[in-house]
Amino acid sequence: MEVIIAIKTRRSIRHYTPQPVADDVIAQIIEAGIWAPSGLNNQPWRFVIIKSKDAKEELAQCTSYSRIVQESQVCICVFYHIPSGYNRDKDILGIGACIQNMLLAAHDRGLGAVWLGEILNKKQKVNALCALSSDYELMAVIALGYPNEKGTSTRHPLEHFIIKTL
Ligand SMILES: Cc1cc2nc3c(=O)[nH]c(=O)nc-3n(C[C@H](O)[C@H](O)[C@H](O)COP(=O)(O)O)c2cc1C
């Protein structure tokens, strides 16, 4: 898919079919993530892949969006590996780019995905269920599956965002 088409047609998808997502497709999505830019190329992102029903159920208990987690086929937990960091702001911006790459790759592969941020309210609980030390800080969970809805979001017109041209 052409990049600009992928960017403009990607929408958050929160309903999924029961079709499983193959491991190689999950790997391709994460591969897209790791090619994101990062400050000093420090690549501070790390991932936990949650596929089993039991682990998904535990993850679902960490968010008010539990239905999305339960219905998804796979959740990718995206962590900031703090010892790899050099500047918190820049590291987190790079991880945002990594997450967007993964959302676009998922869309390109015909999957639906949503970036879950509300779950950060329970980030310590997520670390506990993933058995991770405080070296890892949860940045987001990406819920994935084959889409069972069409996204509907819109955007303000371009002029809304441009403050000025100097
Ligand atoms: C930082 C961040 C946090 C988000 N958290 C959630 C969330 O917890 N639950 C949810 O359903 N969507 C979440 N979203 C998805 C947004 O609601 C969605 O991107 C926005 O409404 C625009 O819709 P679109 O992605 O279809 O263009 C989040 C998006 C971002 C970037």
The ligand as a Tripos MOL2 file, in Angstrom:
@<TRIPOS>MOLECULE
LIG
   31    33     1     0     0
SMALL
NO_CHARGES

@<TRIPOS>ATOM
      1 C1         -1.7820    8.3590   22.9930 C.3       1 LIG1
      2 C2         -3.0830    7.7140   22.5310 C.ar      1 LIG1
      3 C3         -3.8710    7.0610   23.4500 C.ar      1 LIG1
      4 C4         -5.0470    6.4380   23.0450 C.ar      1 LIG1
      5 N1         -5.7710    5.7300   23.9630 N.ar      1 LIG1
      6 C5         -6.8790    5.0760   23.5790 C.ar      1 LIG1
      7 C6         -7.5910    4.2640   24.5000 C.ar      1 LIG1
      8 O1         -7.1820    4.0760   25.6540 O.2       1 LIG1
      9 N2         -8.7200    3.6580   24.0710 N.ar      1 LIG1
     10 C7         -9.1790    3.7830   22.7740 C.ar      1 LIG1
     11 O2        -10.2040    3.1810   22.4550 O.2       1 LIG1
     12 N3         -8.5110    4.5370   21.8710 N.ar      1 LIG1
     13 C8         -7.3790    5.1780   22.2330 C.ar      1 LIG1
     14 N4         -6.6610    5.9080   21.3150 N.ar      1 LIG1
     15 C9         -7.1320    5.9890   19.9210 C.3       1 LIG1
     16 C10        -7.7440    7.3800   19.6340 C.3       1 LIG1
     17 O3         -9.0070    7.4550   20.2630 O.3       1 LIG1
     18 C11        -7.8680    7.5540   18.1110 C.3       1 LIG1
     19 O4         -6.5880    7.4880   17.5270 O.3       1 LIG1
     20 C12        -8.5080    8.8960   17.7520 C.3       1 LIG1
     21 O5         -9.8570    8.9390   18.1880 O.3       1 LIG1
     22 C13        -8.4930    9.1460   16.2450 C.3       1 LIG1
     23 O6         -9.1240    8.0820   15.5730 O.3       1 LIG1
     24 P1         -8.3720    7.2420   14.4290 P.3       1 LIG1
     25 O7         -7.2230    6.5250   15.0810 O.co2     1 LIG1
     26 O8         -9.4110    6.2880   13.9100 O.co2     1 LIG1
     27 O9         -7.9250    8.2010   13.3640 O.co2     1 LIG1
     28 C14        -5.4670    6.5220   21.6800 C.ar      1 LIG1
     29 C15        -4.6570    7.1760   20.7620 C.ar      1 LIG1
     30 C16        -3.4640    7.7390   21.1630 C.ar      1 LIG1
     31 C17        -2.5590    8.3580   20.1160 C.3       1 LIG1
@<TRIPOS>BOND
     1     1     2 1
     2     2     3 ar
     3     2    30 ar
     4     3     4 ar
     5     4     5 ar
     6     4    28 ar
     7     5     6 ar
     8     6     7 ar
     9     6    13 1
    10     7     8 2
    11     7     9 ar
    12     9    10 ar
    13    10    11 2
    14    10    12 ar
    15    12    13 ar
    16    13    14 ar
    17    14    15 1
    18    14    28 ar
    19    15    16 1
    20    16    17 1
    21    16    18 1
    22    18    19 1
    23    18    20 1
    24    20    21 1
    25    20    22 1
    26    22    23 1
    27    23    24 1
    28    24    25 2
    29    24    26 1
    30    24    27 1
    31    28    29 ar
    32    29    30 ar
    33    30    31 1
@<TRIPOS>SUBSTRUCTURE
     1 LIG1         1 GROUP 0 **** ****
